[in-house]
């Protein structure tokens, strides 16, 4: 899936445009420069095509040199990772020194850049947008992110510049794709090297375009899958790079290209906010999850009580989705690394699990009859029939009821928990919908 990054100096409307593209108010919008501290990630859809959007917030308000410390590295990372960069400028304030410096980076990057003149609320401001031709990035595209003015034609142009989604013909869609994701220094490269070993002749590399994740065919020891590797691509030589933003951009690539995500957590540091950001992306993309706690060989306390505490803490932080495997491993000593692969393979099979309609009704209807949905407004809700939807990305089930609009989230979770007790969906999300009978 294509990745689009929104860049620009503070307070030009990046978060407003981000919210407009994804169709919801996810990013906080304020007139105060520097409001967006966390990187926002979402999906946009236009004329049946989806693409990912990243809002490159995170400005340091009190920095002595905002440009050097923040804008340069964010713009640089965005141009390296994104298929299209939307350079947002403010037609109300005109060309500023920061705009010119950002434009200078973008011109040298060789990336696809679309110059977007925001806050064009009337015809006069549209004429004023011609001032931005001086940035040397082509035609400024006039829009109003706040009102939505011009965004339809703008999105048509975005899709045109993105072109078709590229997918290599050599990729076998029937083979599982497993990605190793996690924050920097969690041991992703070490784990991938431990998997591949030195028998390189058994591994077939397919290098994609420079901005694609690298798919490695792994077919030994009874396994056959694609390893979606983002860990070792294009090492950065700048020590002060924005590691958090860098790793999340890479994680988006890996996650969207995979079926099962192995989230690597550093045993010496525990689960942190960045891990939660990556899990959030995994869940939004409906991918299956295996948690691997790496560097267990140097953990100070390896007792069963410590393992249980660590595992309980992980599940608590990742709630409400808690039905996933947790494996304690070490890429350095190769302790339980094949357990990670075996578990990922089983989770993939769980993802493909199909339940016959007859068995589904035989198992679930008695449970529903014994514990029906709570009545609403004096009306009783009756669920009469259920079935699994064929050919879906994740297991999806429909329950037909007389008053589906009255069924609330707690009962939906109850149904999901009962289904997980009956069938092995360990590690994979399932979708449950209630429809009119």
Secondary structure, DSSP 8 states (H G I E B T S, - for coil): --EEEEE-STTSSHHHHHHHHHTS--S---SSTT---S-EEEEEEETTEEEEEEE-----TT-TTHIIIIIHHHHHHHHHH-SEEEEEEETTT---HHHHHHHHHHHHH---EEEEEE---SHHHHHHGGGGGGGSSS--EE-BTTTTBTHHHHHHHHHHHH-S----TT--TTS-EEEEEESTTSSHHHHHHHHHTT-GGG-EEE---TTS-EEEEE--TT--EEEEE-TTSS----TTS-HHHHHHHHHHHHHHT-SEEEEEEETTT---HHHHHHHHHHHHTT-EEEEEEE-GGG-S--SHHHHHHHHHHHHHHHTT---SEEEE-BTTTTBTHHHHHHHHHHHHHHHT----HHHHHHHHHHHHHHS----BTTB---EEEEEE-SS-SS-EEEEEES-GGG--HHHHHHHHHHHHHHS--TTS--EEEEEE-
